[in-house]
């Protein structure tokens, strides 16, 4: 997907929270950290756990199924840099959150 897609209002995802969206037929997880908004694929590469249902601590999301952690900005697994989820570009325009799939 080459263009940004409007997925919602910034008020829908307070700081420290996550939310799943479907964009272009893909499930993505949106994270709101103290550094801003970030998005990755919503599926953990380990066993398919829904990352948006995990715990967001700082800039790391932890899969709720088997506790694998991922950096929300890069998608890289914090325990094994050879594993990652796709990270997507996010921008905020006014009150709207826009995502472009990688």
N, C-alpha and C positions, 0 to 999 in steps of 0.2 A: 504494500500500500504506500503510494508516494505522497499522499497529502495527509494533513492533520484532520482528525475526526473529533468533533465535539462530543465528549462523553458525560458531562455533567457540570454541576455547580460546585465551587470550592467548599461551600457550607456542608456538602454531603459527606465529606471526609475530613473530620477534624485532625489536628496534629496528633500523631501517635496512633492513628487508626489506618485501616486498610479497607478496600472494597473491591469486589470482583465486577468486571464488566465484560460484555462480549463486543469485540471490535473486529469487523471484517471476518466474522465467523470464528474468531479465536477468543478463548477465555484469557483475559489478562487481569493481573492484580495491580491495583493502584495503591501507592503508599504515600502518606503525608508525614514527613519527618520535620524536624526543626530546620533542616536545610532546604525543604521544599517538597515538591511532588515528584515521584518516580514511578515507573511502571515496568513490570516484567511479565513474561508468560505466567499464568496462574498454576501451572502444573509442575510439581517437583519432579526432576528427572530420575529420582531414586525409585519411587513406587507410585508416582502420580498423585501425591497428596495436593490438596488445594491450598496454595500458599497464602491466599487472601484470608484464610481462616487461622493462620498461624499467629504467633506473637511477634510484634514489631518492637524491637528494643534498639533505640538509636537508629542506625542505618542498616540494621540486619533483620531480615525476616526469618523466622524459624518455622519449618514445615511442621504442621500439627501431628503428622503421622509418625515420623521417625526422627524428628528433631534436627534435620539437616538445616544449616544456616546459609543464607545467601545475602550478599551485599545488594541492597536495592538499587544502587546507582549503576553498578556494572553487571549484575546478575551472577557474579562469580561466587562459587561455594566457598564459605569461609574456612572449611575444614579440608578442602581439596581443590586447589586452584585449577585442576584439570577438568572440573565439572562446573557447568553453569546453566543458567536459564537465559533465554533471550531478553535483553533489556530494550525498552522502547523509549523514544524521545517524547518528552512531555513539555508542554508550555502552558502558561496561564495567560488568558486574554480577558482582562477585566475580572469578572466573576466565573468565567468558564474555563474548564480544564480541557485541553486539547492533547490528543495522543497521535503519534505517527508510528506505525508498526515497523520494526526493523526487518 
